[in-house]
């Protein structure tokens, strides 16, 4: 009887594990996140069952047809002949799950650069967890949960819950990806060698199981909150500065979706840091040094991915909320399609010494502290002010372009 590797080697013999594939994988992950605004809203959130999350059969087939360009049904038929795979075990026998593990193996052992390997394998692992999470949620929640009850349940969670510790589902995914692929992973050697079928299948069930435990425990808290009649009004959002003081309360509405989308983009350096966008901002705010802005954005992205930093998320949210509020309340006359005038108006409001907006004052203070923490070279107060303004403009522009 053949082993998993033997079957997959044969079924994917036409697939070239190169940078072209790396880019296709990256695009596939990003397409899933942006295929439905609810997806981005979910991953930027920390509630369970309130925002629907689905992973459709069409999206599964697209992975085989458009990314790998292989036949799903041929692979499925071939894997049924592998004796080590128990077809009664739905998760470990799943063709999509097995293929993802195999693709990560081929990427890990390919001749592409270390950077590309890291990017592509993490994208693959993220996709695995997206689908896993979507399946667990759709099983538990046939209908959307009451946000007031779920908010109460979330407030009851303690620090042992990963979602409470990290603050968003996106961060939970990142943590699980690190667990699967990091240097201390108990499965990294197995994925690299891919010679022990039992260990490969265990990597699938263990990874799914860790997410299942989190969902089940969270769900139990939701049931408890419902039975106890607990509710929290979730219609408002609180923005805090770098020291944790509440400085902005605003009903975000659809803006929250925009913020969630940008925070998701921030998990990928190549998607978040765009030279052409930096150039647009520099042309608009000419006192800013392009290298300083690039270095600040690099620090911002690395810090957000490297360890959950609430201050960074608050600066992102505060920047977008301020810009949108300013346009709505002060410049409704500017056509939405006139991007140049919109950016110029925001820049002028940020630079105006007569602007006494309290939320902007707190936002500026938070950004100044963040710039200091980043240790980028700032010459004087004018340099600081210009860099701060350019950061807010960059975040706003990225939010409406993505």
C-alpha positions as CSV (number, residue, x, y, z in Angstrom):
1,X,0.0,0.0,0.0
2,X,1.3,3.5,-0.9
3,X,2.2,6.1,1.7
4,X,0.8,9.7,1.7
5,X,4.0,11.1,0.3
6,X,4.2,8.6,-2.5
7,X,0.6,9.4,-3.6
8,X,1.0,13.2,-3.3
9,X,4.4,13.2,-5.1
10,X,2.6,11.5,-8.0
11,X,-0.5,13.6,-8.0
12,X,1.4,16.9,-7.8
13,X,4.3,16.0,-10.0
14,X,3.5,18.9,-12.4
15,X,3.5,21.5,-9.7
16,X,6.5,23.8,-9.6
17,X,7.4,25.0,-6.1
18,X,8.8,28.3,-7.0
19,X,8.1,32.0,-6.5
20,X,5.2,31.9,-9.0
21,X,3.5,29.5,-6.7
22,X,4.4,31.5,-3.7
23,X,2.6,34.5,-5.2
24,X,-0.4,32.4,-6.2
25,X,-0.7,31.1,-2.6
26,X,-0.5,34.6,-1.2
27,X,-3.1,35.9,-3.6
28,X,-5.4,33.0,-2.7
29,X,-5.2,33.8,1.0
30,X,-5.8,37.4,0.4
31,X,-8.7,36.7,-2.0
32,X,-10.4,34.6,0.7
33,X,-10.0,37.4,3.3
34,X,-11.4,40.0,0.9
35,X,-14.0,37.8,-0.8
36,X,-16.6,38.8,1.8
37,X,-16.3,42.0,4.0
38,X,-17.6,39.8,6.9
39,X,-14.4,37.8,6.7
40,X,-12.1,40.7,7.5
41,X,-14.6,42.0,10.0
42,X,-14.5,38.7,11.8
43,X,-10.7,38.3,12.0
44,X,-10.3,41.8,13.3
45,X,-12.9,41.1,16.0
46,X,-12.9,39.0,19.2
47,X,-16.6,37.9,19.3
48,X,-17.8,34.4,18.4
49,X,-20.9,33.6,16.4
50,X,-21.8,37.3,15.9
51,X,-20.1,37.7,12.5
52,X,-20.6,34.8,10.2
53,X,-17.5,33.0,8.8
54,X,-17.8,30.4,6.0
55,X,-15.3,28.5,3.8
56,X,-17.2,27.3,0.7
57,X,-16.7,24.3,-1.4
58,X,-16.0,26.6,-4.3
59,X,-13.1,28.1,-2.4
60,X,-11.7,24.7,-1.7
61,X,-11.9,23.7,-5.3
62,X,-10.4,27.0,-6.4
63,X,-7.3,26.1,-4.4
64,X,-6.8,22.9,-6.5
65,X,-7.9,24.4,-9.8
66,X,-6.4,27.9,-9.7
67,X,-3.4,27.6,-7.3
68,X,-2.0,24.1,-7.8
69,X,-3.7,23.4,-11.1
70,X,-4.4,19.8,-10.3
71,X,-7.5,17.7,-10.1
72,X,-9.1,17.5,-6.7
73,X,-11.1,14.3,-7.5
74,X,-8.0,12.4,-8.8
75,X,-6.2,13.2,-5.5
76,X,-9.2,12.2,-3.5
77,X,-9.5,8.9,-5.3
78,X,-5.7,8.2,-4.9
79,X,-5.7,9.0,-1.1
80,X,-8.5,6.6,-0.5
81,X,-6.0,3.8,-1.3
82,X,-3.6,4.9,1.5
83,X,-4.1,2.4,4.2
84,X,-2.8,4.7,7.0
85,X,-5.7,7.1,6.4
86,X,-8.9,6.2,8.3
87,X,-11.7,7.4,6.1
88,X,-14.0,7.4,9.1
89,X,-12.0,10.3,10.6
90,X,-13.4,13.3,8.8
91,X,-10.7,15.8,9.7
92,X,-7.5,13.8,9.1
93,X,-8.8,12.1,5.9
94,X,-9.9,15.5,4.4
95,X,-8.1,15.9,1.0
96,X,-7.8,19.7,1.5
97,X,-6.1,19.3,4.9
98,X,-3.7,16.6,3.7
99,X,-2.8,18.6,0.6
100,X,-2.0,21.7,2.6
101,X,0.3,19.7,4.8
102,X,2.0,18.2,1.7
103,X,2.4,21.6,0.0
104,X,4.0,23.0,3.2
105,X,6.4,20.1,3.1
106,X,7.4,20.7,-0.5
107,X,7.8,24.4,0.2
108,X,10.0,23.7,3.2
109,X,12.3,21.4,1.1
110,X,12.3,23.6,-2.0
111,X,15.1,25.8,-3.3
112,X,13.2,29.1,-3.0
113,X,14.5,31.7,-0.6
114,X,14.0,31.5,3.2
115,X,11.8,34.6,3.1
116,X,9.6,33.0,0.4
117,X,9.4,29.7,2.3
118,X,8.4,31.5,5.5
119,X,5.7,33.6,3.7
120,X,4.2,30.7,1.7
121,X,4.2,28.1,4.5
122,X,2.6,30.6,6.9
123,X,0.0,31.5,4.2
124,X,-0.8,27.8,3.8
125,X,-1.1,27.3,7.6
126,X,-3.3,30.3,7.9
127,X,-5.6,28.9,5.1
128,X,-5.8,25.7,7.0
129,X,-6.9,27.5,10.2
130,X,-9.3,29.8,8.3
131,X,-11.2,26.7,7.0
132,X,-10.9,24.9,10.4
133,X,-12.3,27.9,12.2
134,X,-15.1,28.4,9.7
135,X,-16.2,24.8,10.0
136,X,-16.2,24.8,13.8
137,X,-18.2,28.1,13.9
138,X,-20.8,27.0,11.2
139,X,-21.3,23.8,13.2
140,X,-21.9,25.7,16.5
141,X,-23.9,28.6,15.1
142,X,-26.7,28.0,12.6
143,X,-27.7,31.6,13.1
144,X,-25.8,34.7,14.2
145,X,-25.5,35.1,18.0
146,X,-26.7,38.1,20.0
147,X,-23.7,40.5,20.2
148,X,-24.8,41.8,23.6
149,X,-24.7,38.3,25.0
150,X,-21.4,37.4,23.3
151,X,-19.8,40.6,24.5
152,X,-20.8,39.7,28.1
153,X,-19.4,36.2,27.6
154,X,-16.1,37.7,26.2
155,X,-15.8,40.0,29.2
156,X,-16.1,36.9,31.5
157,X,-13.2,35.1,29.8
158,X,-9.9,35.2,31.7
159,X,-6.4,35.3,30.4
160,X,-6.1,31.6,29.9
161,X,-8.3,31.9,26.8
162,X,-6.2,32.7,23.8
163,X,-8.8,35.0,22.2
164,X,-8.9,37.0,25.5
165,X,-5.1,37.1,25.7
166,X,-4.5,38.1,22.1
167,X,-7.6,40.2,21.4
168,X,-8.6,39.2,17.9
169,X,-9.1,36.1,15.8
170,X,-6.4,37.2,13.5
171,X,-3.9,37.1,16.3
172,X,-5.2,33.7,17.3
173,X,-4.5,32.4,13.8
174,X,-1.0,33.9,13.9
175,X,-0.3,32.2,17.3
176,X,-1.5,28.8,15.9
177,X,0.6,29.2,12.8
178,X,3.6,29.9,15.0
179,X,2.8,26.8,17.0
180,X,2.7,24.7,13.9
181,X,5.7,26.1,12.0
182,X,7.8,27.8,14.6
183,X,11.3,26.6,15.7
184,X,9.8,24.9,18.8
185,X,7.0,23.2,16.8
186,X,6.5,19.5,17.6
187,X,5.6,18.9,14.0
188,X,8.1,20.9,12.0
189,X,10.5,17.9,11.5
190,X,7.6,15.7,10.5
191,X,6.4,18.3,7.9
192,X,9.9,18.7,6.6
193,X,10.6,14.9,6.2
194,X,7.0,13.9,5.5
195,X,7.8,10.2,5.9
196,X,5.6,9.3,8.9
197,X,1.9,9.1,7.9
198,X,0.7,8.9,11.5
199,X,2.6,12.0,12.5
200,X,1.3,13.9,9.5
201,X,-2.3,12.9,10.2
202,X,-1.7,13.8,13.9
203,X,-0.5,17.2,12.9
204,X,-3.9,17.8,11.2
205,X,-6.0,16.5,14.1
206,X,-3.9,18.2,16.8
207,X,-4.0,21.6,15.0
208,X,-7.8,21.3,14.5
209,X,-8.3,20.0,18.1
210,X,-6.5,23.0,19.6
211,X,-8.9,25.4,17.8
212,X,-11.9,23.2,18.7
213,X,-11.1,23.4,22.4
214,X,-11.1,27.2,22.2
215,X,-14.4,27.4,20.3
216,X,-16.1,24.9,22.7
217,X,-14.9,26.7,25.8
218,X,-15.9,30.1,24.4
219,X,-19.3,28.7,23.4
220,X,-19.8,27.4,26.9
221,X,-19.3,30.9,28.3
222,X,-21.8,32.3,25.8
223,X,-24.4,29.7,27.0
224,X,-23.6,30.7,30.7
225,X,-24.0,34.4,29.9
226,X,-27.3,33.8,28.1
227,X,-28.7,31.7,30.9
228,X,-27.6,34.3,33.4
229,X,-29.3,37.1,31.4
230,X,-26.0,38.9,30.9
231,X,-25.8,41.5,28.2
232,X,-23.3,44.3,27.2
233,X,-24.3,47.0,24.8
234,X,-21.8,46.5,22.0
235,X,-22.9,49.5,19.8
236,X,-19.9,51.7,20.8
237,X,-16.2,51.2,20.6
238,X,-13.5,52.6,22.9
239,X,-10.2,53.9,21.6
240,X,-7.3,54.1,24.1
241,X,-4.0,55.8,24.0
242,X,-0.6,54.1,24.4
243,X,-1.0,54.2,28.2
244,X,-4.5,52.8,28.2
245,X,-6.6,55.9,28.9
246,X,-9.9,56.1,27.1
247,X,-9.7,59.0,24.7
248,X,-12.2,58.4,22.0
249,X,-15.7,56.9,22.0
250,X,-17.4,56.7,18.6
251,X,-20.0,54.7,16.9
252,X,-17.9,53.3,14.1
253,X,-20.6,51.5,12.0
254,X,-19.1,50.4,8.7
255,X,-15.7,52.0,9.5
256,X,-15.0,49.0,11.8
257,X,-15.0,46.8,8.7
258,X,-12.5,49.1,7.0
259,X,-10.3,49.1,10.1
260,X,-10.4,45.3,10.4
261,X,-9.5,45.0,6.7
262,X,-6.4,47.2,7.2
263,X,-5.3,45.4,10.3
264,X,-5.5,42.1,8.4
265,X,-3.4,43.7,5.6
266,X,-0.9,44.8,8.2
267,X,-0.1,41.1,9.0
268,X,1.6,40.9,5.6
269,X,4.6,43.3,5.1
270,X,4.4,43.2,1.3
271,X,0.8,44.1,1.3
272,X,1.0,46.8,3.9
273,X,4.2,48.7,2.9
274,X,3.8,50.0,-0.6
275,X,6.5,52.2,-2.1
276,X,4.0,53.9,-4.5
277,X,1.7,54.9,-1.6
278,X,4.7,56.2,0.4
279,X,5.6,58.3,-2.7
280,X,2.1,59.7,-2.8
281,X,2.2,60.7,0.8
282,X,5.7,62.3,0.4
283,X,4.5,64.3,-2.6
284,X,1.6,65.5,-0.5
285,X,3.6,66.2,2.7
286,X,7.0,67.2,1.3
287,X,8.7,67.8,4.7
288,X,8.6,64.1,5.5
289,X,11.6,62.0,4.9
290,X,10.7,58.9,2.8
291,X,13.2,56.7,4.5
292,X,11.9,57.7,8.0
293,X,8.3,56.9,7.0
294,X,9.3,53.6,5.5
295,X,11.3,52.7,8.6
296,X,8.4,53.6,10.8
297,X,5.9,51.6,8.8
298,X,8.3,48.6,8.9
299,X,8.6,48.9,12.7
300,X,4.8,49.2,12.9
301,X,4.1,46.1,10.9
302,X,6.8,44.0,12.5
303,X,5.7,45.0,16.0
304,X,2.0,44.3,15.2
305,X,2.8,40.8,13.9
306,X,5.6,40.0,16.3
307,X,3.6,40.6,19.5
308,X,0.1,41.8,20.1
309,X,0.4,45.5,20.6
310,X,-2.9,47.2,21.4
311,X,-1.3,50.6,21.1
312,X,-0.6,50.0,17.4
313,X,-4.2,48.9,16.8
314,X,-5.5,52.0,18.6
315,X,-3.3,54.3,16.5
316,X,-4.6,52.6,13.3
317,X,-8.2,52.9,14.5
318,X,-7.8,56.4,15.8
319,X,-6.3,57.6,12.5
320,X,-9.0,56.2,10.3
321,X,-11.8,57.3,12.7
322,X,-10.5,60.9,12.9
323,X,-10.1,61.2,9.1
324,X,-13.6,59.9,8.4
325,X,-15.1,62.1,11.1
326,X,-13.3,65.1,9.8
327,X,-14.5,64.6,6.3
328,X,-18.1,63.9,7.4
329,X,-18.4,66.8,9.8
330,X,-16.3,69.4,8.1
331,X,-15.8,68.7,4.4
332,X,-19.0,67.0,3.1
333,X,-18.6,69.2,0.1
334,X,-15.6,67.2,-1.3
335,X,-16.7,64.6,-3.8
336,X,-15.8,61.1,-2.7
337,X,-14.0,60.5,-6.0
338,X,-11.7,63.5,-5.5
339,X,-9.0,61.7,-3.6
340,X,-6.4,64.5,-4.0
341,X,-8.7,67.1,-2.4
342,X,-9.6,64.6,0.4
343,X,-6.0,63.9,1.3
344,X,-5.1,67.6,1.1
345,X,-8.0,68.5,3.4
346,X,-7.0,65.9,6.0
347,X,-3.4,67.0,5.8
348,X,-4.3,70.6,6.4
349,X,-6.5,69.7,9.4
350,X,-3.7,67.7,10.9
351,X,-1.2,70.5,10.5
352,X,-3.4,73.3,11.6
353,X,-2.3,75.0,14.8
354,X,-6.0,76.1,15.3
355,X,-7.2,72.5,15.4
356,X,-8.3,71.9,19.0
357,X,-9.9,68.6,18.5
358,X,-9.4,66.6,21.7
359,X,-9.4,63.2,20.1
360,X,-6.7,64.4,17.6
361,X,-4.6,65.7,20.5
362,X,-4.7,62.2,22.2
363,X,-4.0,60.5,18.9
364,X,-1.0,62.7,18.2
365,X,0.4,62.0,21.7
366,X,0.0,58.2,21.2
367,X,1.8,58.4,17.8
368,X,4.6,60.5,19.3
369,X,5.1,57.9,21.9
370,X,5.1,55.1,19.3
371,X,7.6,57.0,17.1
372,X,9.9,57.3,20.1
373,X,9.5,53.6,20.8
374,X,10.4,52.8,17.2
375,X,13.7,54.6,17.6
376,X,13.6,56.1,14.1
377,X,15.8,59.2,13.8
378,X,13.8,62.4,14.4
379,X,15.7,65.7,14.0
380,X,13.3,68.2,15.6
381,X,9.7,68.9,16.5
382,X,8.9,69.9,12.9
383,X,10.3,66.6,11.7
384,X,8.2,64.7,14.3
385,X,5.0,66.6,13.4
386,X,5.5,65.9,9.7
387,X,6.2,62.2,10.2
388,X,3.2,61.9,12.4
389,X,1.0,63.6,9.8
390,X,2.3,61.4,7.0
391,X,1.7,58.2,9.1
392,X,-2.0,59.2,9.6
393,X,-2.4,60.0,5.9
394,X,-0.7,56.7,4.9
395,X,-3.0,54.6,7.2
396,X,-6.1,56.5,5.9
397,X,-5.1,56.1,2.2
398,X,-4.3,52.4,2.7
399,X,-7.6,51.8,4.4
400,X,-9.6,53.2,1.4
401,X,-7.5,51.5,-1.2
402,X,-7.7,48.1,0.4
